Amino acid sequence: GVHRQILLATVGCFVGYQLVKHTEYKHARVDRELFEYMRHHPVDFHSPAEKKRIGQLLEDFHPVR
């Protein structure tokens, strides 16, 4: 009956919350490791001297007709 639906909805919310919490923890751990690597190896992650504009990245458009 209704009590079973309420119980399953509650269990589903709890399990969903735990899964989201676990995935956020995993992503935070990976981010922390990557930022730590970047901090220890700044030569590998130097910023470009000059930013390119979008027009420099794309090829010129020439219509076919």
PDB file as gemmi writes it, atoms N, CA and C in Angstrom:
CRYST1    1.000    1.000    1.000  90.00  90.00  90.00 P 1                      
ATOM      1  N   GLY A   1       0.795  -1.167   0.000  1.00  0.00           N  
ATOM      2  CA  GLY A   1       0.000   0.000   0.000  1.00  0.00           C  
ATOM      3  C   GLY A   1       0.857   1.257   0.000  1.00  0.00           C  
ATOM      4  N   VAL A   2       0.259   2.276   0.530  1.00  0.00           N  
ATOM      5  CA  VAL A   2       0.881   3.594   0.551  1.00  0.00           C  
ATOM      6  C   VAL A   2       2.125   3.601   1.428  1.00  0.00           C  
ATOM      7  N   HIS A   3       2.080   2.888   2.558  1.00  0.00           N  
ATOM      8  CA  HIS A   3       3.233   2.874   3.464  1.00  0.00           C  
ATOM      9  C   HIS A   3       4.460   2.265   2.780  1.00  0.00           C  
ATOM     10  N   ARG A   4       4.256   1.295   1.905  1.00  0.00           N  
ATOM     11  CA  ARG A   4       5.370   0.689   1.178  1.00  0.00           C  
ATOM     12  C   ARG A   4       5.963   1.684   0.181  1.00  0.00           C  
ATOM     13  N   GLN A   5       5.115   2.456  -0.485  1.00  0.00           N  
ATOM     14  CA  GLN A   5       5.600   3.458  -1.437  1.00  0.00           C  
ATOM     15  C   GLN A   5       6.390   4.552  -0.726  1.00  0.00           C  
ATOM     16  N   ILE A   6       5.908   4.966   0.427  1.00  0.00           N  
ATOM     17  CA  ILE A   6       6.624   5.981   1.210  1.00  0.00           C  
ATOM     18  C   ILE A   6       7.972   5.433   1.670  1.00  0.00           C  
ATOM     19  N   LEU A   7       7.989   4.189   2.124  1.00  0.00           N  
ATOM     20  CA  LEU A   7       9.236   3.569   2.564  1.00  0.00           C  
ATOM     21  C   LEU A   7      10.227   3.459   1.415  1.00  0.00           C  
ATOM     22  N   LEU A   8       9.791   3.001   0.259  1.00  0.00           N  
ATOM     23  CA  LEU A   8      10.689   2.859  -0.891  1.00  0.00           C  
ATOM     24  C   LEU A   8      11.167   4.217  -1.399  1.00  0.00           C  
ATOM     25  N   ALA A   9      10.311   5.229  -1.367  1.00  0.00           N  
ATOM     26  CA  ALA A   9      10.721   6.570  -1.769  1.00  0.00           C  
ATOM     27  C   ALA A   9      11.785   7.105  -0.814  1.00  0.00           C  
ATOM     28  N   THR A  10      11.617   6.861   0.475  1.00  0.00           N  
ATOM     29  CA  THR A  10      12.595   7.299   1.470  1.00  0.00           C  
ATOM     30  C   THR A  10      13.928   6.581   1.266  1.00  0.00           C  
ATOM     31  N   VAL A  11      13.868   5.268   1.050  1.00  0.00           N  
ATOM     32  CA  VAL A  11      15.095   4.492   0.818  1.00  0.00           C  
ATOM     33  C   VAL A  11      15.770   4.960  -0.465  1.00  0.00           C  
ATOM     34  N   GLY A  12      14.978   5.233  -1.504  1.00  0.00           N  
ATOM     35  CA  GLY A  12      15.541   5.713  -2.771  1.00  0.00           C  
ATOM     36  C   GLY A  12      16.224   7.058  -2.609  1.00  0.00           C  
ATOM     37  N   CYS A  13      15.620   7.951  -1.857  1.00  0.00           N  
ATOM     38  CA  CYS A  13      16.242   9.257  -1.611  1.00  0.00           C  
ATOM     39  C   CYS A  13      17.545   9.100  -0.838  1.00  0.00           C  
ATOM     40  N   PHE A  14      17.549   8.242   0.159  1.00  0.00           N  
ATOM     41  CA  PHE A  14      18.751   8.024   0.954  1.00  0.00           C  
ATOM     42  C   PHE A  14      19.874   7.433   0.107  1.00  0.00           C  
ATOM     43  N   VAL A  15      19.559   6.404  -0.686  1.00  0.00           N  
ATOM     44  CA  VAL A  15      20.570   5.775  -1.534  1.00  0.00           C  
ATOM     45  C   VAL A  15      21.075   6.763  -2.583  1.00  0.00           C  
ATOM     46  N   GLY A  16      20.170   7.539  -3.179  1.00  0.00           N  
ATOM     47  CA  GLY A  16      20.573   8.546  -4.156  1.00  0.00           C  
ATOM     48  C   GLY A  16      21.484   9.591  -3.555  1.00  0.00           C  
ATOM     49  N   TYR A  17      21.162  10.045  -2.354  1.00  0.00           N  
ATOM     50  CA  TYR A  17      22.001  11.027  -1.672  1.00  0.00           C  
ATOM     51  C   TYR A  17      23.396  10.469  -1.415  1.00  0.00           C  
ATOM     52  N   GLN A  18      23.462   9.230  -0.971  1.00  0.00           N  
ATOM     53  CA  GLN A  18      24.767   8.615  -0.698  1.00  0.00           C  
ATOM     54  C   GLN A  18      25.582   8.450  -1.981  1.00  0.00           C  
ATOM     55  N   LEU A  19      24.926   8.068  -3.081  1.00  0.00           N  
ATOM     56  CA  LEU A  19      25.635   7.920  -4.355  1.00  0.00           C  
ATOM     57  C   LEU A  19      26.165   9.258  -4.858  1.00  0.00           C  
ATOM     58  N   VAL A  20      25.368  10.297  -4.747  1.00  0.00           N  
ATOM     59  CA  VAL A  20      25.817  11.627  -5.176  1.00  0.00           C  
ATOM     60  C   VAL A  20      26.988  12.084  -4.319  1.00  0.00           C  
ATOM     61  N   LYS A  21      26.886  11.857  -3.015  1.00  0.00           N  
ATOM     62  CA  LYS A  21      27.964  12.247  -2.106  1.00  0.00           C  
ATOM     63  C   LYS A  21      29.259  11.511  -2.446  1.00  0.00           C  
ATOM     64  N   HIS A  22      29.142  10.230  -2.767  1.00  0.00           N  
ATOM     65  CA  HIS A  22      30.320   9.422  -3.101  1.00  0.00           C  
ATOM     66  C   HIS A  22      30.945   9.888  -4.413  1.00  0.00           C  
ATOM     67  N   THR A  23      30.135  10.167  -5.434  1.00  0.00           N  
ATOM     68  CA  THR A  23      30.694  10.612  -6.715  1.00  0.00           C  
ATOM     69  C   THR A  23      31.335  11.988  -6.578  1.00  0.00           C  
ATOM     70  N   GLU A  24      30.733  12.889  -5.790  1.00  0.00           N  
ATOM     71  CA  GLU A  24      31.344  14.198  -5.573  1.00  0.00           C  
ATOM     72  C   GLU A  24      32.676  14.056  -4.844  1.00  0.00           C  
ATOM     73  N   TYR A  25      32.768  13.133  -3.904  1.00  0.00           N  
ATOM     74  CA  TYR A  25      34.026  12.890  -3.206  1.00  0.00           C  
ATOM     75  C   TYR A  25      35.094  12.387  -4.174  1.00  0.00           C  
ATOM     76  N   LYS A  26      34.710  11.450  -5.055  1.00  0.00           N  
ATOM     77  CA  LYS A  26      35.682  10.924  -6.018  1.00  0.00           C  
ATOM     78  C   LYS A  26      36.179  12.019  -6.954  1.00  0.00           C  
ATOM     79  N   HIS A  27      35.267  12.855  -7.450  1.00  0.00           N  
ATOM     80  CA  HIS A  27      35.678  13.932  -8.345  1.00  0.00           C  
ATOM     81  C   HIS A  27      36.545  14.960  -7.619  1.00  0.00           C  
ATOM     82  N   ALA A  28      36.226  15.258  -6.374  1.00  0.00           N  
ATOM     83  CA  ALA A  28      37.033  16.202  -5.600  1.00  0.00           C  
ATOM     84  C   ALA A  28      38.429  15.645  -5.359  1.00  0.00           C  
ATOM     85  N   ARG A  29      38.518  14.345  -5.115  1.00  0.00           N  
ATOM     86  CA  ARG A  29      39.832  13.725  -4.897  1.00  0.00           C  
ATOM     87  C   ARG A  29      40.675  13.783  -6.162  1.00  0.00           C  
ATOM     88  N   VAL A  30      40.066  13.504  -7.318  1.00  0.00           N  
ATOM     89  CA  VAL A  30      40.795  13.570  -8.585  1.00  0.00           C  
ATOM     90  C   VAL A  30      41.238  15.004  -8.863  1.00  0.00           C  
ATOM     91  N   ASP A  31      40.350  15.973  -8.624  1.00  0.00           N  
ATOM     92  CA  ASP A  31      40.712  17.371  -8.825  1.00  0.00           C  
ATOM     93  C   ASP A  31      41.875  17.774  -7.929  1.00  0.00           C  
ATOM     94  N   ARG A  32      41.832  17.346  -6.670  1.00  0.00           N  
ATOM     95  CA  ARG A  32      42.909  17.683  -5.737  1.00  0.00           C  
ATOM     96  C   ARG A  32      44.234  17.108  -6.211  1.00  0.00           C  
ATOM     97  N   GLU A  33      44.225  15.851  -6.699  1.00  0.00           N  
ATOM     98  CA  GLU A  33      45.458  15.234  -7.184  1.00  0.00           C  
ATOM     99  C   GLU A  33      45.974  15.946  -8.429  1.00  0.00           C  
ATOM    100  N   LEU A  34      45.077  16.317  -9.338  1.00  0.00           N  
ATOM    101  CA  LEU A  34      45.511  17.010 -10.555  1.00  0.00           C  
ATOM    102  C   LEU A  34      46.076  18.391 -10.243  1.00  0.00           C  
ATOM    103  N   PHE A  35      45.420  19.144  -9.356  1.00  0.00           N  
ATOM    104  CA  PHE A  35      45.932  20.464  -9.003  1.00  0.00           C  
ATOM    105  C   PHE A  35      47.259  20.368  -8.260  1.00  0.00           C  
ATOM    106  N   GLU A  36      47.417  19.340  -7.469  1.00  0.00           N  
ATOM    107  CA  GLU A  36      48.697  19.129  -6.779  1.00  0.00           C  
ATOM    108  C   GLU A  36      49.794  18.819  -7.793  1.00  0.00           C  
ATOM    109  N   TYR A  37      49.482  18.010  -8.796  1.00  0.00           N  
ATOM    110  CA  TYR A  37      50.447  17.707  -9.853  1.00  0.00           C  
ATOM    111  C   TYR A  37      50.803  18.974 -10.622  1.00  0.00           C  
ATOM    112  N   MET A  38      49.789  19.778 -10.917  1.00  0.00           N  
ATOM    113  CA  MET A  38      50.041  21.029 -11.638  1.00  0.00           C  
ATOM    114  C   MET A  38      50.897  21.981 -10.807  1.00  0.00           C  
ATOM    115  N   ARG A  39      50.701  21.969  -9.501  1.00  0.00           N  
ATOM    116  CA  ARG A  39      51.488  22.849  -8.631  1.00  0.00           C  
ATOM    117  C   ARG A  39      52.948  22.406  -8.574  1.00  0.00           C  
ATOM    118  N   HIS A  40      53.186  21.092  -8.643  1.00  0.00           N  
ATOM    119  CA  HIS A  40      54.544  20.584  -8.572  1.00  0.00           C  
ATOM    120  C   HIS A  40      55.260  20.607  -9.923  1.00  0.00           C  
ATOM    121  N   HIS A  41      54.513  20.689 -11.021  1.00  0.00           N  
ATOM    122  CA  HIS A  41      55.111  20.689 -12.364  1.00  0.00           C  
ATOM    123  C   HIS A  41      54.599  21.891 -13.170  1.00  0.00           C  
ATOM    124  N   PRO A  42      54.964  23.107 -12.780  1.00  0.00           N  
ATOM    125  CA  PRO A  42      54.432  24.284 -13.478  1.00  0.00           C  
ATOM    126  C   PRO A  42      54.958  24.423 -14.907  1.00  0.00           C  
ATOM    127  N   VAL A  43      56.086  23.811 -15.223  1.00  0.00           N  
ATOM    128  CA  VAL A  43      56.654  23.928 -16.568  1.00  0.00           C  
ATOM    129  C   VAL A  43      55.739  23.258 -17.594  1.00  0.00           C  
ATOM    130  N   ASP A  44      55.092  22.174 -17.212  1.00  0.00           N  
ATOM    131  CA  ASP A  44      54.222  21.452 -18.133  1.00  0.00           C  
ATOM    132  C   ASP A  44      52.922  22.203 -18.414  1.00  0.00           C  
ATOM    133  N   PHE A  45      52.555  23.155 -17.571  1.00  0.00           N  
ATOM    134  CA  PHE A  45      51.261  23.822 -17.682  1.00  0.00           C  
ATOM    135  C   PHE A  45      51.419  25.335 -17.797  1.00  0.00           C  
ATOM    136  N   HIS A  46      52.362  25.788 -18.599  1.00  0.00           N  
ATOM    137  CA  HIS A  46      52.553  27.227 -18.760  1.00  0.00           C  
ATOM    138  C   HIS A  46      51.424  27.804 -19.611  1.00  0.00           C  
ATOM    139  N   SER A  47      51.070  29.037 -19.319  1.00  0.00           N  
ATOM    140  CA  SER A  47      49.994  29.680 -20.072  1.00  0.00           C  
ATOM    141  C   SER A  47      50.559  30.228 -21.376  1.00  0.00           C  
ATOM    142  N   PRO A  48      49.778  30.224 -22.427  1.00  0.00           N  
ATOM    143  CA  PRO A  48      50.275  30.741 -23.701  1.00  0.00           C  
ATOM    144  C   PRO A  48      50.583  32.228 -23.602  1.00  0.00           C  
ATOM    145  N   ALA A  49      51.602  32.667 -24.318  1.00  0.00           N  
ATOM    146  CA  ALA A  49      52.024  34.061 -24.231  1.00  0.00           C  
ATOM    147  C   ALA A  49      50.960  34.983 -24.819  1.00  0.00           C  
ATOM    148  N   GLU A  50      50.317  34.555 -25.884  1.00  0.00           N  
ATOM    149  CA  GLU A  50      49.328  35.397 -26.537  1.00  0.00           C  
ATOM    150  C   GLU A  50      48.064  34.589 -26.790  1.00  0.00           C  
ATOM    151  N   LYS A  51      46.943  35.122 -26.406  1.00  0.00           N  
ATOM    152  CA  LYS A  51      45.689  34.428 -26.649  1.00  0.00           C  
ATOM    153  C   LYS A  51      45.279  34.628 -28.097  1.00  0.00           C  
ATOM    154  N   LYS A  52      44.816  33.552 -28.724  1.00  0.00           N  
ATOM    155  CA  LYS A  52      44.358  33.643 -30.099  1.00  0.00           C  
ATOM    156  C   LYS A  52      42.880  34.002 -30.113  1.00  0.00           C  
ATOM    157  N   ARG A  53      42.502  34.780 -31.084  1.00  0.00           N  
ATOM    158  CA  ARG A  53      41.106  35.131 -31.256  1.00  0.00           C  
ATOM    159  C   ARG A  53      40.425  34.032 -32.060  1.00  0.00           C  
ATOM    160  N   ILE A  54      39.108  33.997 -32.013  1.00  0.00           N  
ATOM    161  CA  ILE A  54      38.355  32.951 -32.687  1.00  0.00           C  
ATOM    162  C   ILE A  54      38.560  33.024 -34.200  1.00  0.00           C  
ATOM    163  N   GLY A  55      38.756  34.205 -34.740  1.00  0.00           N  
ATOM    164  CA  GLY A  55      39.002  34.353 -36.173  1.00  0.00           C  
ATOM    165  C   GLY A  55      40.325  33.750 -36.609  1.00  0.00           C  
ATOM    166  N   GLN A  56      41.296  33.699 -35.721  1.00  0.00           N  
ATOM    167  CA  GLN A  56      42.588  33.104 -36.043  1.00  0.00           C  
ATOM    168  C   GLN A  56      42.523  31.580 -35.992  1.00  0.00           C  
ATOM    169  N   LEU A  57      41.579  31.030 -35.240  1.00  0.00           N  
ATOM    170  CA  LEU A  57      41.472  29.587 -35.107  1.00  0.00           C  
ATOM    171  C   LEU A  57      40.679  28.957 -36.244  1.00  0.00           C  
ATOM    172  N   LEU A  58      39.689  29.677 -36.776  1.00  0.00           N  
ATOM    173  CA  LEU A  58      38.823  29.132 -37.808  1.00  0.00           C  
ATOM    174  C   LEU A  58      39.364  29.458 -39.192  1.00  0.00           C  
ATOM    175  N   GLU A  59      39.065  28.594 -40.157  1.00  0.00           N  
ATOM    176  CA  GLU A  59      39.452  28.845 -41.543  1.00  0.00           C  
ATOM    177  C   GLU A  59      38.498  29.853 -42.159  1.00  0.00           C  
ATOM    178  N   ASP A  60      38.963  30.541 -43.180  1.00  0.00           N  
ATOM    179  CA  ASP A  60      38.110  31.493 -43.880  1.00  0.00           C  
ATOM    180  C   ASP A  60      36.994  30.754 -44.597  1.00  0.00           C  
ATOM    181  N   PHE A  61      35.837  31.359 -44.651  1.00  0.00           N  
ATOM    182  CA  PHE A  61      34.678  30.741 -45.306  1.00  0.00           C  
ATOM    183  C   PHE A  61      34.593  31.241 -46.739  1.00  0.00           C  
ATOM    184  N   HIS A  62      34.584  30.309 -47.680  1.00  0.00           N  
ATOM    185  CA  HIS A  62      34.434  30.623 -49.094  1.00  0.00           C  
ATOM    186  C   HIS A  62      33.231  29.854 -49.619  1.00  0.00           C  
ATOM    187  N   PRO A  63      32.159  30.554 -50.008  1.00  0.00           N  
ATOM    188  CA  PRO A  63      30.981  29.845 -50.500  1.00  0.00           C  
ATOM    189  C   PRO A  63      31.289  29.121 -51.818  1.00  0.00           C  
ATOM    190  N   VAL A  64      30.586  28.020 -52.069  1.00  0.00           N  
ATOM    191  CA  VAL A  64      30.856  27.179 -53.228  1.00  0.00           C  
ATOM    192  C   VAL A  64      30.262  27.776 -54.504  1.00  0.00           C  
ATOM    193  N   ARG A  65      29.149  28.471 -54.446  1.00  0.00           N  
ATOM    194  CA  ARG A  65      28.509  28.950 -55.662  1.00  0.00           C  
ATOM    195  C   ARG A  65      29.252  30.001 -56.340  1.00  0.00           C  
TER     196      ARG A  65                                                      
END                                                                             
